[in-house]
Structures are given as C-alpha cells and as structure tokens.
Amino acid sequence: MAQHQTELGALRKAGYDPSPWYDDPYYPDDLQAAQRLVDYWFQTECQQIPQG
C-alpha cells in the first residue's frame, strides 16, 4: 500500500489528479503524460546503483 501511495504522489506532482468519481474526460492520456514525466525524472534525477 505504501508503494501505491508513493507512486500516486509522484503522479500527482507530475500533474495527474485522478477524479474520485472516475469521470476524467482525458483519461488515459493525462495519466500517460504524467507517467512519462515521472519516468523522465527517475531517469535524470535518480542515481542508478551499479550492479556488482
């Protein structure tokens, strides 16, 4: 559950705000745009730990 809240928090920071009534007219486009932004942040701002 904690991971879900963290992921949802990142998507909200990226501009995705899910409707509690499930009536988002731009879904899934707005969710996908926010996910691309989160993915970009992860790739550019999070350090990758080398394996080995």
Secondary structure as GFF3:
##gff-version 3
##sequence-region A 1 52
A	DSSP	alpha_helix	2	13	.	.	.	ID=ss1
A	DSSP	alpha_helix	29	45	.	.	.	ID=ss2
###
